[in-house]
Amino acid sequence: MLLAADIQPFDWQRVLFSEDAPPLFLLEVALRCVVTYLMIIGALRVTGRRGVRQLSIFELSIILALGSAAGDAMLYDDTPLLHAAVVFAVVSGMYLLFNWLTEKFPKFSDWLEGKPVLLVEDGRICIEQFRQQNLTQKELFGELRQMQVEHLGQVRRAYIEATGDISIYFFSDEDVRPGLPIWPERLEQLHRRVPEADHYACCTCGQVQELPKGGVAQCPVCQDDQWIPAGDEKRIS
């Protein structure tokens, strides 16, 4: 038969301090907090803004950093409350410090949290900026479809915000132009040699040009050679 651990309830020496570590260990806990917090910020910076959508990078970092400290202090008898308190104090201080730095130094804020990036301009994907984002074409098109977009010719400009949200500005109906369709079933209609003379859109960047029947071409923007019949539908909200 298993016996319960020999724990003395409300043993304040055990509750506040660790039997295995001296009080000076609290300074090491503080150092561990600083290093770990910086690692979390770095990891979130690398994974990209889409991973922190709806939360600022600081809000998510403080959730991650404090979650384990709070849980361990609640559940485990060998986790002193003072250690958890130091974690909370240091992480909260780091949170306030980084928020102050982003308000005081806009360039630091742009580097850390990012700034709006133009993804689509005049119905065509800005391929260089797009490739610098942690974002796939499938994700972008999914966002556009939720805004009732049928093809890129309806989109005047689209930005990815620092929060990871996509902001879209549309052409008026009279200014809609042929563009790359974003319906999944139409994206499967790829051609290297086009079957009919018509307007075709590059499947990578959305560049539109008129091709003759049986024609082949390389996109002048992204050098892809696969084309999709361009859509020209007006946008209906």
N, C-alpha and C positions, 0 to 999 in steps of 0.2 A: 504494500500500500504506500502510495506517494504521500509524503508529509509536506505541509505548507512551508514555505520559506520562513526562516526565523526573522520576521520583520516586526519591529516595535512601532506601532502606530504613533503618529505625531512625535517622532523623534526629530526634534528641530535641527540637531546637528546633521542628520541625514537629509532632512528636507531642504535645508539651505545650502549645505556644503557637501562635497564628495568625500567619502572616507578614503578614497584612493588618490586624491589630488589636493595639494595645498591651496590656500586662498589665492596665491599669486597666479594660479592657473587661470583665474578669471581674465587676466591680461592676455593670455594665449587665446582664450575664447574670443576676446574682442578682435585680436589679429586674424583669427580664423574667419570671423564674420566679414571683415573688410576684404580679405582675399576671395572668399566664396562669393560675396556680393559682386565684386568686379568680374569674376568668372561668369556669373549668371548674366550680367549686363553684356559681356562679350559674346556669350553664346546666343543671346537673343538678337544681338546686332548682326551676327553671322547668318542666322536662320532667316532673317528678313522680316519685313513689316507685316506680311500676310500671316505670320505665325502669332502675332500679337493683336490681331484685329479686334476692335471694340475696346481694347485696353491700351493705355500708354505703356511704353516699355518699362517705366518705373513702377506703375501699378502692378504689372505682372511680376516684375522682379521681387517686389516686396511680398507678394503672395507666395511665391516659390520659396523665398528665403525664410519667411516666418512660419510656413506650414509645418515643416519638420520640427522646428524648435518647439512650437506650441504642442504638437502631437506627442513628442517624446516627454515633455514635462508633464503632460496630463496622464500618460499611461505608465511610464516606467519609474520604478522606485529609485533607481540609481541615477536618475537625471535631476540634479539639484535645481531648485527654482531660481537661485541666483544666476546660474549659468544661462538659463532661458531668459532671465531678465536682462542680462548683458547682451544677449543676441538681439532681443527686441530693441534695446536702447541704441545699439550700434547700427543695426539695419535701418531703424527709423531715422537716425542721424544721417546716414548715407543717403537715404531717400530725400530728405530735406536739402542736403548739400547739393545733390545732383539737380534737383528742381531749381534751386537758386542759380546754379551754374548755367542751366539752359535759359533762364530768364535774363541773366546778366550778359551772357555771351551767345548771341544768335548763331554764330558759326559753329560753336560747340553743339548747340541744339540740332542744327542741320546735320552735323556729322553723326551724332548719336542716334537721334530719332528719325532722321531722314527728312526730306522736304518733298512737296508734290513733284511728281515726275510725269511729263507728257508722254502718253503711250500711243494715242491715236490722234492724227492731225489730218483734217480734210479727207477723211475716209480711208486713210492708209496708216498702218502700224509704223511708228517710229522705231525702226528695227534696232538701232544701236542702244537707245534708252531701254527698250523692252528687254533686250538680252542682258542688261545689267541688273534687272530685277529678279527676285526669287519668285518668278511667276511663269506659268505655262500658258500657251495659247488657249488650251482647253479651259483653264480657269478664267482667263479674260473673257472669252466668248460666253462662258456660263454667266458671268456678271452682266454682260450686255444683254443676253436673252431675258434676264429677269427684269430688264428695263424695256422690254418689248422691241428690242432691236432685231431686225431680220438680216441686215447686211451692213457692212462698214460704210457704205455710201450715205447712210442716214446720220452718221456721227461726224460732227464738226471737230470736236476735241474730247479726249478722255484722259483723265489724270488718275494716277494712283496716289492717294493721300498718305501722309505719315502714319495714319491709323491703319492703313491697308485697305480702306474703302476705295471704290472706284467712283469718281465723279464724271458725269457725262453731259456734254452740251451737244444739242442736235441741230442739224440743218432744218430750216423750214421746208415744208413739203415742196414748194416750187424750186428749192435749191438742191433737193436730193439728187445724187448722182449714182451711176452704176458702182457697185462695190462688192467686196468679198462676202458671200453668204456665210452665216454663222450657224445655221441649222445643222445638226450632226449628219442628217441623211444627205444634205447637199454637199457637205464637206467631203463626202466619199466619192464624189463625181470628178475625180482627178483625171486630167488629160495631159500627156506630153505632146501628142499630135491632136489638134482640136478637130472634132467631127464636122462642125459647121462654122461658117463665117459669123462672127458676133463679137461682143465685148466679153473679155475674159479677165478674171482677177487672179493674181499670183496667190497661191495657197499659203505662202509664208508671210508676206507683208501686206497683201491686198492691193498692190499696184494694178491698175486696170489699163488695158490697152486692147485695141481691136485687132483680131487675128483673122487671116483668111482661112477658108476651108482647107483642112489638112496641114495647116501651118504649125511650125514649132518655133519656140522663142525662149530666150533666157531673160529673166526679169532684170531690168537695168538697175534696180535698187538693191536686191538681195541675191541676185544671180541664181535663183531657183528656176527650174524649168517645168514645173507642174502648174497647171492652170485649171480654174473652175469657172463655169459660166457665171457671169456677174449677175447679181440681183439688182433690180431697179424699182422695187416696190416703195411706195410712200409709207411713212411711219404713221400708224394709227394707234392712238393711246388706248 
